[in-house]
Amino acid sequence: MRRLFWLAAGLAAGATGAILSARWARRQAERASPVRLAREARDGLLDLSKRVAESIEEGKRAMREREEEVRSSLERGPAGRRA
């Protein structure tokens, strides 16, 4: 009776392990599919281009602000009075 129990337990553990490892292998293969990798690369590039565009706009805004500061300081003259 004991041998039969351990035989059944071993078979069940082996079948469970085989099913779980097959599912894991299938998920890993899907994650590494060319279509998915291309989609992730495209999304990454789109995000990068968005961040670069935002950085450029921020730089332009800062440049305009600084230019206004310099122009206003030049208009006032060295003593801080209007020329």
SEBA-895577 format. One record per residue (C-alpha): residue in one letter; x, z, y. Coordinates in steps of 0.1 Angstrom, whole numbers, plus 5000, padded with zeros to 4 digits. Each point is the difference from the previous one (the first is absolute). Layout:
BEGIN
kolba/east/up/north
A/X/Z/Y
...
END
This chain:
BEGIN
kolba/east/up/north
M/5000/5000/5000
R/5028/5009/5024
R/5018/4967/4993
L/4968/4981/5007
F/4996/5018/5033
W/5035/4993/5012
L/4998/4964/4988
A/4968/4996/5021
A/5015/5018/5030
G/5031/4978/4998
L/4980/4968/4998
A/4979/5011/5030
A/5030/5009/5020
G/5017/4967/4991
A/4969/4979/5009
T/4995/5019/5033
G/5037/4995/5009
A/4998/4963/4992
I/4968/4995/5021
L/5014/5019/5029
S/5034/4982/4999
A/4982/4966/4998
R/4979/5008/5030
W/5030/5012/5020
A/5019/4968/4991
R/4971/4978/5011
R/4997/5018/5033
Q/5038/4997/5006
A/4998/4962/4992
E/4971/4996/5025
R/5019/5019/5027
A/5030/4976/4995
S/4979/4968/5000
P/5012/4973/5024
V/4967/4998/5018
R/5000/5037/5007
L/5036/5001/5011
A/4993/4970/5023
R/4970/5018/5015
E/5019/5032/5006
A/5029/4980/5016
R/4975/4981/5023
D/4984/5033/5010
G/5033/5015/5008
L/5011/4970/5021
L/4967/5001/5019
D/5004/5037/5007
L/5036/4994/5011
S/4990/4972/5023
K/4973/5021/5015
R/5024/5028/5007
V/5025/4976/5016
A/4974/4986/5022
E/4989/5035/5011
S/5036/5009/5007
I/5005/4969/5021
E/4968/5008/5020
E/5012/5036/5005
G/5034/4988/5012
K/4983/4975/5025
R/4978/5028/5013
A/5029/5023/5005
M/5020/4972/5017
R/4971/4993/5024
E/4998/5037/5009
R/5037/5004/5006
E/5000/4968/5021
E/4972/5015/5021
E/5020/5032/5005
V/5031/4981/5010
R/4981/4977/5024
S/4983/5030/5016
S/5033/5019/5004
L/5016/4969/5016
E/4971/4996/5024
R/5005/5036/5012
G/5037/4995/5007
P/5029/5024/4993
A/4986/5029/5020
G/4966/4999/4984
R/4983/4984/5030
R/4982/4967/5001
A/5023/4972/5012
END
